[in-house]
Amino acid sequence: PTYELDVVLDGLARLRATRPALPVRLELYGRGDATEQLRARATRLGLAEQVGFHGRIPLEDVPAAIAAADIGLAPTRRDPFTDLSLSTKVLEYGAMGKPVVASRLPLVERTIPAGAVRTYEPGDPDGLASAILSLVDDAAAREASVALMTGRIGELSWEREADRLCAIIERLAPDGD
C-alpha cells in the first residue's frame, strides 16, 4: 500500500484512454500482500495484458530490469512516515539514466532539484498520467531531466558523502570514543 500501485494502475488506465495508440507496459517487481488485488484491479481496468507481475527477483537481476524500462516510477502514498523518507527507487533510476516520475513528497522536493524528476500529487492518477506524458511528449525536456538527475546523483555519491559523514562522526566523537 505504501507504493500506491492502485493509483499507478488507475493512471495507466487514463493513459490508455487519453492515448490509445501509445504502447504502455507496466512491469512490477517485488513481493507484496496486495498482488492478487492488483491483478484483479488491472483486469477490471482492462489492463491485464499491459501489466507484468514478476514477484521478487534476485538482486543481481534488478539492474537489467531497470535498464529495460523507459521511465522509472517511484509512486509513494503520502503519510507521516513517507514525509520523512526518500524512496531509493528515485536514486536508482537516476543512476541508471532513466527519466523518473515520483510522488511529490517533502524529501523528493528537498533532495532532487526542480526539473530532475517529474512529480505528481500522491493519490492523483490524472497527475501521474500527465507526468508520464510530459516525458513521453518532450524528448528535449526528458533528456534535460536525466542530465539534471545524473548531476545530482554525482553530488550524492558515496565518494562525496563519505567525507561529510566522517566529519560528523569526528565532531560528535572527536577523541575516537
PyMOL commands that set and color helices and strands:
alter all, ss='L'
color gray80, all
select helices_A, chain A and resi 5-18+35-44+59-67+82-84+88-95+106-111+125-137+139-155+158-172
alter helices_A, ss='H'
color red, helices_A
select strands_A, chain A and resi 26-28+51-53+72-74+100-103+118-120
alter strands_A, ss='S'
color yellow, strands_A
deselect
rebuild
show_as cartoon
